[in-house]
């Protein structure tokens, strides 16, 4: 952990009957920033959660820069635009976190690879002004992320508070109410932490945690989910992905008629069709146990595949050829999604509530598996 602070005070000496005042030299300037650089690493890769504390001058936008002394290569970042050229790295603010008041903090993260050793940076600078001296970072050794994970690779073990932070933000695109999102240290698929969503019934009780996705036309995802109440007859959602090719509307995974379904927000098309034959081609989401939910989306081809616990669900497939009771309605118009974020939580369009846990979330350009 690195925390930097500097202060210089005047020095006064007093003796009996005599007072001598020593003139102090020029006061040292307060540092431009403080940095917490927390590393979670495995044999050839690492993630870093970086918290920047601003100094005395408010900033309308910010850029944190540093150099790596080893073989580190940044592969992705979140809550900042992270770029690398040789050993030099910059992390630039995004529109939603650009304003940084005096004494304010902002957190972003990155993932990378390395070989040999993984020394921490020693020359952080905020908007070109050095942050000052350095101290050893906090480093945690853990298991590597699953093969194929190249964007979101999170087991939530780095979460230190009760509200998810780092790359995750809490909220909903439309309205929120009494639903809650929290870090849970009592239930986990792996390790000691997961994210718990207490989902309430009613349209304005949406509760989600979300993160941006890296640009890519083919997207695979894997998440472990556990919940307490069977999927209801009404329409509910536990996974949402914003589709920039569909007016920014959501591609939603959840349930209806007591079985898993996909739903396209822009026209309310469902997968499978909500006929008895269509619903029979889907499956329920088991309660009281962890389930591995996977999806694969090929934007240019307009295709979608879904797996539950490693087995493909035949009713949750868009293959480009309209099939009655499955994707005939879905393919009534052209569909070539371009996904920009990932949100996990609960959205009910009726009175149905549920409590869910999410863990071991991963996305990438190829299927990751359970």
C-alpha positions in Angstrom: 0.0 0.0 0.0 1.4 3.4 -0.9 0.3 6.5 1.0 2.2 9.7 0.6 2.1 12.8 2.8 4.6 15.5 3.5 4.5 18.4 5.9 7.2 20.7 7.3 6.6 22.7 10.5 8.6 25.5 12.0 11.0 24.6 14.9 11.1 26.6 18.1 13.7 26.2 20.8 13.2 27.6 24.3 15.6 27.9 27.2 15.2 29.3 30.7 15.2 33.1 30.4 16.1 33.0 26.7 14.0 32.2 23.6 15.7 31.5 20.4 13.6 31.4 17.2 15.2 29.6 14.3 13.9 30.7 10.9 12.6 27.8 8.9 13.5 27.3 5.3 10.8 27.4 2.6 7.9 25.1 3.4 7.7 21.9 1.3 4.8 22.0 -1.1 2.0 19.6 -0.4 2.1 16.6 -2.8 -0.1 16.7 -5.9 -1.7 13.4 -5.0 -1.7 10.2 -2.9 -1.9 6.8 -4.5 -3.1 3.4 -3.2 -1.8 0.7 -5.6 -3.2 -2.7 -4.6 -2.0 -5.7 -6.7 -3.6 -9.1 -6.9 -1.3 -11.3 -8.9 -0.7 -14.9 -10.1 2.1 -16.6 -12.0 1.9 -14.6 -15.2 -0.7 -12.0 -14.7 -2.1 -9.4 -12.3 -4.9 -6.9 -11.6 -4.3 -3.5 -9.9 -6.8 -1.4 -8.1 -5.5 2.2 -8.0 -7.1 4.9 -5.8 -5.9 8.5 -6.3 -6.4 11.1 -3.7 -6.1 14.6 -5.1 -4.1 17.4 -3.4 -5.1 21.0 -2.8 -6.1 22.0 -6.4 -9.5 20.9 -7.8 -9.2 19.3 -11.3 -11.7 19.4 -14.1 -10.0 16.3 -15.6 -7.1 14.1 -14.6 -4.4 11.9 -15.9 -2.3 9.7 -13.7 1.1 8.6 -15.2 3.8 6.1 -14.2 6.4 3.8 -15.5 6.8 0.0 -15.0 10.3 -1.2 -14.1 9.6 -4.8 -15.1 8.0 -6.6 -18.0 4.4 -5.6 -17.2 2.0 -5.1 -20.1 -1.5 -3.6 -19.5 -4.2 -5.6 -21.3 -7.4 -3.8 -20.2 -8.6 -1.1 -17.7 -11.8 0.1 -16.2 -13.1 3.5 -14.8 -10.3 5.1 -16.8 -8.8 5.0 -20.3 -5.5 3.2 -19.7 -2.8 3.3 -22.4 0.8 2.0 -22.4 3.8 2.9 -24.6 6.9 0.9 -23.8 7.2 1.2 -20.0 5.2 4.4 -19.8 1.5 4.1 -18.7 -1.2 6.7 -18.5 -4.7 6.5 -17.0 -7.1 9.3 -18.2 -10.4 10.2 -16.6 -13.7 9.4 -18.2 -16.6 11.9 -18.5 -18.4 10.6 -15.4 -15.3 10.8 -13.1 -13.4 13.6 -14.6 -14.1 16.2 -11.9 -11.8 15.7 -8.9 -12.2 18.2 -6.1 -9.4 19.1 -3.7 -8.9 16.2 -1.4 -11.3 14.0 -3.4 -10.6 10.4 -4.5 -11.2 8.3 -7.6 -10.6 4.6 -8.1 -9.8 2.8 -11.4 -8.4 -0.6 -12.2 -6.3 -2.5 -14.8 -5.3 -6.0 -15.7 -2.0 -7.0 -17.2 0.6 -9.7 -17.7 4.2 -10.0 -16.6 7.1 -12.4 -16.4 9.7 -12.8 -13.7 9.0 -10.1 -11.1 6.2 -7.6 -10.8 7.7 -4.5 -9.1 5.3 -1.6 -8.3 5.6 1.7 -10.0 7.7 4.3 -8.3 7.0 7.6 -10.1 3.3 8.4 -10.0 2.4 11.8 -11.3 -1.0 13.5 -11.5 -1.5 15.8 -14.5 2.3 15.9 -14.8 3.1 16.8 -11.2 4.9 14.2 -9.1 3.1 12.6 -6.2 6.3 12.4 -4.1 8.0 9.4 -2.4 6.9 5.9 -2.7 6.2 3.0 -0.3 5.8 -0.8 -0.9 2.4 -1.8 -2.4 0.0 -4.3 -1.1 0.3 -7.5 -3.1 -2.0 -10.5 -2.9 -1.3 -13.8 -4.6 -4.3 -15.6 -6.0 -5.3 -18.2 -8.6 -5.2 -17.0 -12.2 -8.5 -16.0 -13.9 -10.1 -18.6 -16.2 -8.6 -19.2 -19.6 -10.2 -16.9 -22.2 -11.0 -14.2 -19.7 -9.8 -11.0 -21.3 -12.1 -8.1 -20.1 -14.2 -8.6 -16.9 -12.4 -11.1 -14.7 -13.7 -10.6 -11.2 -14.2 -12.9 -8.2 -14.9 -9.9 -5.9 -12.1 -10.9 -3.5 -10.6 -7.4 -3.8 -13.8 -5.7 -2.5 -13.0 -4.3 1.0 -16.3 -2.5 1.8 -19.9 -3.4 1.9 -20.7 -1.6 -1.4 -19.1 -2.9 -4.6 -16.4 -0.5 -5.9 -13.4 -0.6 -8.3 -14.7 -1.2 -11.8 -18.3 -1.6 -10.6 -21.0 1.1 -10.2 -24.4 0.7 -8.6 -27.6 1.9 -10.2 -30.2 1.3 -12.9 -30.9 2.9 -16.3 -34.4 3.9 -15.5 -35.5 3.9 -11.8 -34.5 2.5 -8.5 -36.3 1.9 -5.2 -35.7 -0.4 -2.2 -33.7 -3.0 -4.0 -30.1 -3.2 -2.7 -26.6 -4.3 -3.9 -23.9 -5.3 -1.4 -20.7 -7.3 -0.9 -21.4 -10.5 1.0 -18.7 -12.2 3.0 -20.9 -15.1 4.2 -21.8 -16.6 0.8 -19.4 -17.2 -2.1 -18.9 -19.6 -5.0 -15.1 -19.3 -4.5 -13.0 -17.5 -2.0 -14.8 -15.5 0.7 -16.8 -12.8 -1.1 -19.7 -12.4 -3.6 -22.1 -9.7 -4.5 -25.6 -10.0 -3.1 -28.7 -8.4 -4.7 -31.8 -8.1 -2.7 -34.3 -7.7 -5.5 -37.8 -6.3 -4.8 -41.0 -6.5 -6.7 -42.4 -3.6 -8.7 -41.1 -1.8 -11.8 -39.2 1.0 -9.9 -37.2 -1.3 -7.6 -34.5 -2.1 -10.2 -31.1 -2.8 -8.5 -27.9 -3.5 -10.5 -24.1 -3.3 -10.4 -22.5 -2.6 -13.7 -19.2 -2.3 -15.5 -18.1 -1.1 -19.0 -17.1 -3.7 -21.6 -14.1 -3.5 -23.9 -14.9 -3.0 -27.6 -15.6 -6.2 -29.4 -18.0 -7.7 -31.8 -17.9 -11.2 -30.4 -18.6 -11.5 -26.7 -18.7 -14.5 -24.4 -19.6 -14.3 -20.8 -19.7 -16.6 -17.7 -21.1 -15.9 -14.3 -22.0 -18.0 -11.3 -25.4 -17.1 -9.9 -27.4 -18.3 -6.8 -30.9 -17.3 -5.9 -33.6 -18.2 -3.4 -37.0 -17.9 -5.2 -38.0 -19.8 -8.4 -38.3 -17.8 -11.6 -41.9 -16.5 -11.7 -44.5 -16.5 -14.3 -44.0 -12.8 -14.8 -41.0 -11.2 -16.7 -37.9 -10.6 -14.6 -34.2 -9.8 -15.5 -31.0 -10.6 -13.7 -28.5 -9.7 -16.5 -28.6 -6.7 -18.8 -26.2 -5.7 -21.6 -26.5 -2.3 -23.3 -26.6 -2.6 -27.1 -25.3 0.5 -28.9 -26.5 -0.9 -32.2 -30.1 -1.0 -30.9 -30.4 2.6 -29.8 -28.7 1.9 -26.5 -31.6 -0.4 -25.4 -30.8 -3.5 -23.3 -30.4 -7.1 -24.2 -31.8 -8.8 -21.1 -31.5 -12.3 -19.6 -33.9 -13.5 -16.9 -37.1 -15.4 -16.8 -40.7 -15.7 -17.8 -43.2 -18.5 -17.5 -40.9 -20.0 -14.8 -38.0 -20.6 -17.3 -34.9 -18.8 -18.4 -35.4 -16.4 -21.3 -33.8 -13.6 -23.2 -35.7 -10.4 -23.9 -34.9 -7.5 -26.3 -35.9 -4.3 -24.8 -36.4 -2.3 -28.0 -39.3 -4.5 -29.3 -40.0 -6.9 -26.4 -39.1 -9.9 -28.5 -38.4 -13.0 -26.4 -36.2 -16.0 -26.7 -37.7 -18.6 -26.8 -41.2 -17.6 -27.9 -43.6 -17.6 -24.9 -45.7 -20.5 -26.3 -45.9 -23.8 -24.4 -43.7 -25.4 -27.0 -41.1 -22.6 -26.8 -41.0 -22.5 -23.0 -40.6 -26.3 -22.9 -37.3 -25.8 -24.8 -35.9 -23.6 -21.9 -35.1 -24.6 -18.4 -35.7 -23.2 -14.9 -32.8 -21.7 -12.8 -32.3 -23.9 -9.8 -32.7 -22.3 -6.4 -30.4 -22.7 -3.3 -27.4 -23.7 -5.3 -24.7 -22.1 -7.5 -25.4 -22.3 -11.3 -23.0 -21.5 -14.1 -24.7 -19.2 -16.7 -22.9 -18.7 -20.0 -23.7 -16.7 -23.1 -22.0 -16.2 -26.5 -23.0 -13.4 -28.7 -21.7 -12.9 -32.3 -22.7 -9.4 -33.4 -21.8 -9.5 -37.1 -23.5 -12.9 -37.5 -26.5 -11.9 -35.3 -26.2 -15.1 -33.3 -26.6 -16.0 -29.6 -26.0 -19.2 -27.6 -26.7 -19.9 -24.0 -25.5 -22.6 -21.6 -26.5 -23.6 -18.1 -24.0 -25.6 -16.1 -22.1 -26.4 -19.3 -25.2 -27.7 -21.3 -26.6 -25.6 -24.1 -30.2 -24.6 -23.7 -31.9 -25.3 -27.1 -34.6 -22.7 -26.6 -32.0 -19.9 -25.9 -30.3 -20.1 -29.3 -30.4 -17.6 -32.2 -28.7 -19.2 -35.1 -29.8 -17.0 -38.0 -32.4 -19.5 -39.3 -35.9 -18.7 -38.0 -37.2 -21.6 -36.0 -40.9 -21.7 -34.8 -41.3 -21.4 -31.0 -37.6 -20.4 -30.7 -36.1 -17.5 -32.6 -38.7 -16.8 -35.4 -40.0 -13.7 -33.6 -36.5 -12.7 -32.7 -35.4 -12.7 -36.3 -38.4 -10.8 -37.6 -35.9 -7.9 -38.0 -32.2 -7.6 -38.5 -30.2 -8.0 -35.2 -26.4 -7.3 -35.0 -25.7 -6.3 -31.4 -22.7 -4.3 -30.2 -22.5 -4.5 -26.4 -21.0 -1.8 -24.3 -21.7 -2.8 -20.6 -22.5 -5.6 -18.3 -25.0 -5.3 -15.4 -26.0 -7.9 -12.8 -29.0 -7.5 -10.5 -32.8 -7.7 -10.5 -35.5 -6.1 -12.5 -39.1 -7.1 -12.0 -42.0 -6.0 -14.1 -44.6 -7.3 -11.7 -44.6 -8.0 -8.0 -41.9 -10.7 -7.9 -38.9 -10.4 -5.6 -35.8 -12.5 -5.3 -32.5 -12.6 -3.5 -29.5 -13.4 -5.7 -25.7 -13.7 -5.4 -23.2 -13.3 -8.2 -19.6 -14.5 -8.2 -16.7 -15.4 -10.6 -17.8 -13.1 -13.5 -15.7 -13.3 -16.7 -16.0 -12.1 -20.3 -13.8 -12.4 -23.3 -13.7 -13.1 -27.1 -14.0 -16.9 -26.8 -16.0 -19.2 -24.6 -14.6 -19.4 -21.1 -16.5 -22.3 -19.6 -17.5 -23.2 -16.1 
